[in-house]
Amino acid sequence: MKKYLTIFNLGLQNTFVYRWNYFMRAIFGLIPLLGTVFLWRAVFNEKGGGMRGYDYGSMIYYYLLTLVVSNLVTPTEDDWQIAADIRDGQINSFLTKPLSYLGYRFTMFLSARLVYSAVTFLPIAVIFFCFRTYLHFPGDALTYAATIASLAMAALIQFFITYALAMMAFWVLEISTIVFIVYSFEYFLGGQMFPVDIMPEGIQGALRWLPFYYELFCPIAIFLGRIHGPEMLQALAIQGGWTLATFAAAHLMWQRGLGHYQAVGG
């Protein structure tokens, strides 16, 4: 455990060097949010009512929460860093040490999320203040506990998928095409483009069995009370299953990739 604490501190120091880069990324990342505000204002003005339980205020609140959750759970450049370690041979130094590469990368992921969330706190807090009239919070402790549990599993699922994809660097020189294809599915089916529950029921039912549903939308929906009771317990159970499945996939990809790497003289 001590070695991972050392890695965590090292990750904090390395990531903090790029604090202004993260800050500017957060600032310019607010531009799509402003476009979203104007888009949904036009949609609700045209319709003159709600949309599957959303009104203009709750829709804006949903997108504000996507900013927070994305900062907390979404990996930033971890796939490119892992692929670079493999491609440049830096992975060799980990093969001779009593250290899990998966554990090392996860510790670096946690330190990066902590620094990124801290650096972007101010601009996000300003945005929340500007839209404070739309904010509302759960009234029971169970919802908070379920949201935290779902957030933790969302972070694990996103990290394990990123790690597994990066393992493709053992076989191919450039993984960007694969990463962008998966990212497109995550963006569209994970609730970042729009809330999943405004889609037809049949499509929602299918999406509930895919991992993308649990990477972003699930913890937000629980916090907003759109998933509750038995449905919430079922969602957490499925999310737990995907957490274990993506961990197994990440571990398997590492084992297979390492075998290929050593076989070709890496």
Backbone torsions as a table, in degrees:
resi	resn	phi	psi	omega
1	MET	NA	-35.9	-178.2
2	LYS	-61.8	-38.1	-178.2
3	LYS	-67.5	-32.3	178.7
4	TYR	-75.0	-30.4	173.5
5	LEU	-65.4	-38.1	176.8
6	THR	-64.1	-42.9	178.0
7	ILE	-63.5	-39.7	179.3
8	PHE	-61.6	-45.1	177.9
9	ASN	-63.4	-39.6	177.3
10	LEU	-64.4	-40.2	178.0
11	GLY	-63.6	-39.4	176.9
12	LEU	-60.4	-45.1	-179.0
13	GLN	-65.0	-44.3	-178.5
14	ASN	-66.2	-41.1	-177.7
15	THR	-71.9	-35.0	-177.2
16	PHE	-64.3	-22.4	177.2
17	VAL	-60.8	-30.9	-176.2
18	TYR	-99.6	24.0	-175.2
19	ARG	-60.2	-38.5	-179.3
20	TRP	-71.6	-32.8	174.9
21	ASN	-62.8	-43.7	178.0
22	TYR	-65.0	-39.8	-178.5
23	PHE	-64.1	-45.9	180.0
24	MET	-67.4	-34.7	176.3
25	ARG	-62.7	-39.4	179.1
26	ALA	-66.3	-41.3	-179.9
27	ILE	-61.5	-50.7	-177.8
28	PHE	-73.7	-20.9	175.5
29	GLY	-69.9	-13.9	178.4
30	LEU	-79.8	-16.9	-178.8
31	ILE	-61.4	-46.3	175.9
32	PRO	-60.4	-31.3	178.0
33	LEU	-62.9	-42.3	178.8
34	LEU	-62.9	-40.2	176.2
35	GLY	-62.5	-38.3	178.4
36	THR	-64.6	-39.9	178.7
37	VAL	-58.7	-48.4	-178.9
38	PHE	-67.2	-36.6	179.9
39	LEU	-62.9	-51.0	-176.9
40	TRP	-72.3	-27.4	174.0
41	ARG	-62.7	-43.0	178.9
42	ALA	-66.1	-39.5	-179.5
43	VAL	-62.8	-48.2	-176.8
44	PHE	-73.0	-30.5	174.5
45	ASN	-66.4	-37.7	-179.6
46	GLU	-70.0	-43.7	-178.5
47	LYS	-74.7	-31.6	179.9
48	GLY	72.6	21.3	-179.7
49	GLY	-167.5	-157.9	-177.8
50	GLY	-93.2	179.6	179.7
51	MET	-142.5	102.6	179.1
52	ARG	51.3	44.9	176.8
53	GLY	90.3	-4.1	177.3
54	TYR	-101.0	138.9	164.6
55	ASP	-114.7	-175.7	-176.4
56	TYR	-58.9	-44.8	-177.7
57	GLY	-64.4	-45.6	-178.9
58	SER	-69.1	-30.4	177.1
59	MET	-68.5	-42.7	177.6
60	ILE	-64.2	-41.0	177.9
61	TYR	-60.8	-39.5	178.1
62	TYR	-58.8	-46.4	-178.3
63	TYR	-68.9	-31.7	174.4
64	LEU	-63.3	-40.3	179.2
65	LEU	-68.8	-31.3	176.9
66	THR	-63.3	-34.1	176.2
67	LEU	-61.1	-47.5	-177.7
68	VAL	-65.4	-49.4	-177.0
69	VAL	-64.7	-40.6	178.7
70	SER	-60.7	-42.4	178.1
71	ASN	-62.8	-34.3	-175.4
72	LEU	-79.9	-33.4	-168.1
73	VAL	-120.3	-13.6	-173.0
74	THR	-90.6	123.7	177.6
75	PRO	-61.4	146.5	178.4
76	THR	-122.2	105.1	177.0
77	GLU	66.0	12.0	178.1
78	ASP	-63.7	-38.9	-178.9
79	ASP	-63.9	-41.3	179.7
80	TRP	-67.8	-38.0	179.3
81	GLN	-66.1	-42.4	178.4
82	ILE	-65.0	-44.9	179.0
83	ALA	-60.9	-38.3	178.6
84	ALA	-66.2	-39.4	176.5
85	ASP	-58.1	-41.3	-178.9
86	ILE	-72.4	-48.2	-175.0
87	ARG	-65.2	-38.2	-176.7
88	ASP	-90.3	0.7	177.9
89	GLY	82.4	6.1	179.7
90	GLN	-66.3	-18.2	-179.6
91	ILE	-64.4	-23.1	-178.1
92	ASN	-59.7	-35.5	-177.3
93	SER	-66.8	-23.0	-179.9
94	PHE	-85.1	-20.5	-176.9
95	LEU	-75.1	-18.1	-178.5
96	THR	-104.9	7.6	-178.2
97	LYS	-117.2	149.1	176.8
98	PRO	-77.0	62.1	-174.1
99	LEU	-141.3	130.0	176.9
100	SER	-76.3	124.6	178.6
101	TYR	-65.6	-35.8	176.1
102	LEU	-62.2	-44.8	177.7
103	GLY	-63.6	-38.9	178.5
104	TYR	-62.4	-48.1	-177.7
105	ARG	-68.3	-35.6	179.2
106	PHE	-67.5	-37.8	177.2
107	THR	-64.6	-40.4	176.8
108	MET	-65.7	-37.0	176.9
109	PHE	-61.4	-45.1	179.9
110	LEU	-63.2	-43.1	-179.3
111	SER	-65.6	-38.7	179.2
112	ALA	-66.0	-40.9	178.6
113	ARG	-64.4	-37.4	179.6
114	LEU	-65.3	-47.5	-179.9
115	VAL	-65.8	-44.6	-178.4
116	TYR	-61.5	-43.5	-179.8
117	SER	-64.7	-39.2	-179.5
118	ALA	-67.5	-42.7	-177.3
119	VAL	-68.6	-35.5	-177.0
120	THR	-91.2	3.3	-176.8
121	PHE	-61.2	-44.6	-175.0
122	LEU	-62.3	-53.6	-179.8
123	PRO	-62.1	-35.2	179.0
124	ILE	-69.4	-38.4	177.9
125	ALA	-62.7	-37.9	178.0
126	VAL	-63.5	-43.9	179.2
127	ILE	-62.9	-43.3	178.4
128	PHE	-62.5	-37.9	178.4
129	PHE	-64.5	-39.9	-179.2
130	CYS	-64.8	-32.0	-178.6
131	PHE	-108.8	28.3	-173.3
132	ARG	-61.1	-25.6	-178.1
133	THR	-68.4	-16.8	-179.3
134	TYR	-95.1	-4.8	-174.5
135	LEU	-81.6	141.1	171.0
136	HIS	-151.8	152.1	-171.9
137	PHE	-126.0	152.9	179.5
138	PRO	-60.5	150.9	-177.6
139	GLY	-103.0	3.3	-179.0
140	ASP	-132.8	150.8	-176.1
141	ALA	-67.4	-31.1	-178.2
142	LEU	-60.9	-40.2	179.6
143	THR	-63.9	-41.6	177.5
144	TYR	-63.2	-44.3	-179.5
145	ALA	-63.1	-43.6	179.6
146	ALA	-65.9	-37.8	178.7
147	THR	-63.8	-44.1	179.4
148	ILE	-63.0	-44.1	178.4
149	ALA	-61.5	-42.8	179.7
150	SER	-66.9	-38.3	176.5
151	LEU	-61.0	-44.4	-179.2
152	ALA	-62.0	-44.4	179.9
153	MET	-69.3	-34.8	176.5
154	ALA	-61.2	-42.5	178.4
155	ALA	-63.1	-42.6	179.9
156	LEU	-64.7	-44.6	180.0
157	ILE	-61.1	-46.7	-179.6
158	GLN	-63.2	-41.0	-179.7
159	PHE	-66.3	-45.5	-177.6
160	PHE	-65.6	-37.4	176.1
161	ILE	-64.4	-44.9	177.6
162	THR	-59.3	-44.5	-179.9
163	TYR	-63.0	-46.2	-179.1
164	ALA	-62.7	-41.9	177.9
165	LEU	-63.5	-41.5	-179.5
166	ALA	-63.9	-26.5	178.4
167	MET	-64.5	-17.5	176.8
168	MET	-61.2	-17.5	178.9
169	ALA	-65.2	-15.3	174.3
170	PHE	-68.1	-25.3	-175.6
171	TRP	-111.1	-33.9	-176.9
172	VAL	-120.4	151.0	-176.6
173	LEU	-74.3	-36.8	-175.6
174	GLU	-126.0	121.9	-176.2
175	ILE	-102.6	3.0	-171.6
176	SER	-60.5	-39.2	-179.0
177	THR	-62.6	-45.0	179.6
178	ILE	-62.7	-44.3	-178.5
179	VAL	-62.8	-43.9	-177.8
180	PHE	-68.4	-34.1	177.1
181	ILE	-64.1	-47.9	179.8
182	VAL	-65.5	-40.5	178.8
183	TYR	-60.8	-36.6	178.8
184	SER	-62.5	-42.1	176.7
185	PHE	-64.8	-42.0	179.6
186	GLU	-62.1	-43.6	-177.0
187	TYR	-66.0	-41.0	-175.3
188	PHE	-82.4	-41.5	-173.6
189	LEU	-96.9	-8.7	-176.2
190	GLY	-95.2	-2.4	177.3
191	GLY	96.3	9.5	-179.9
192	GLN	-82.0	-34.8	179.3
193	MET	-77.2	-41.3	177.5
194	PHE	-161.2	159.2	179.4
195	PRO	-61.0	133.8	-177.6
196	VAL	-61.7	-32.8	-173.5
197	ASP	-80.6	11.4	169.2
198	ILE	-95.4	-2.4	178.8
199	MET	-82.7	163.3	177.8
200	PRO	-56.6	150.8	-175.4
201	GLU	-57.8	-40.1	-179.3
202	GLY	-61.3	-41.6	178.7
203	ILE	-69.0	-40.9	177.1
204	GLN	-58.8	-43.2	-179.9
205	GLY	-59.7	-39.0	178.1
206	ALA	-70.1	-40.8	-177.3
207	LEU	-66.1	-27.0	-179.7
208	ARG	-64.2	-16.8	179.5
209	TRP	-100.2	4.9	177.9
210	LEU	-105.3	152.6	-178.0
211	PRO	-68.1	-27.4	-175.9
212	PHE	-59.7	-34.8	-179.6
213	TYR	-58.2	-29.7	-172.4
214	TYR	-101.2	2.7	-179.0
215	GLU	-83.6	-25.5	-177.1
216	LEU	-146.8	-49.3	-172.7
217	PHE	-64.9	-43.4	-172.9
218	CYS	-56.3	-53.2	179.9
219	PRO	-63.1	-33.6	178.0
220	ILE	-67.7	-44.4	-179.3
221	ALA	-62.8	-37.6	177.2
222	ILE	-65.0	-44.7	-179.4
223	PHE	-62.2	-38.1	-178.9
224	LEU	-80.4	-6.1	-179.8
225	GLY	80.1	12.0	179.3
226	ARG	-81.3	-18.1	170.2
227	ILE	-122.4	122.0	-176.8
228	HIS	-154.3	169.7	178.0
229	GLY	61.5	-142.7	-179.6
230	PRO	-58.2	-34.7	178.2
231	GLU	-62.7	-37.5	178.1
232	MET	-66.6	-43.1	179.0
233	LEU	-63.0	-40.4	177.5
234	GLN	-64.1	-42.7	179.7
235	ALA	-61.7	-43.8	179.3
236	LEU	-64.8	-36.7	178.5
237	ALA	-65.5	-44.9	178.5
238	ILE	-65.4	-40.8	178.7
239	GLN	-62.4	-40.0	176.1
240	GLY	-62.3	-39.1	177.3
241	GLY	-63.1	-41.7	178.5
242	TRP	-69.3	-30.3	175.8
243	THR	-62.5	-46.2	178.6
244	LEU	-67.0	-40.0	-178.4
245	ALA	-65.8	-43.1	-179.9
246	THR	-70.0	-32.9	174.3
247	PHE	-62.9	-45.1	178.8
248	ALA	-61.7	-40.4	178.8
249	ALA	-64.2	-42.5	179.1
250	ALA	-62.8	-43.8	179.9
251	HIS	-65.1	-42.5	-179.7
252	LEU	-64.5	-43.8	179.1
253	MET	-62.0	-37.6	177.0
254	TRP	-64.0	-46.7	-178.6
255	GLN	-63.9	-45.8	179.5
256	ARG	-66.8	-43.6	-179.8
257	GLY	-64.3	-40.5	179.5
258	LEU	-64.8	-39.0	177.6
259	GLY	-62.9	-42.0	177.7
260	HIS	-65.8	-40.7	-178.1
261	TYR	-61.6	-45.9	-179.4
262	GLN	-73.0	-31.3	-179.3
263	ALA	-66.6	-33.9	-178.9
264	VAL	-94.2	7.7	174.6
265	GLY	85.1	31.7	179.6
266	GLY	-72.9	NA	NA
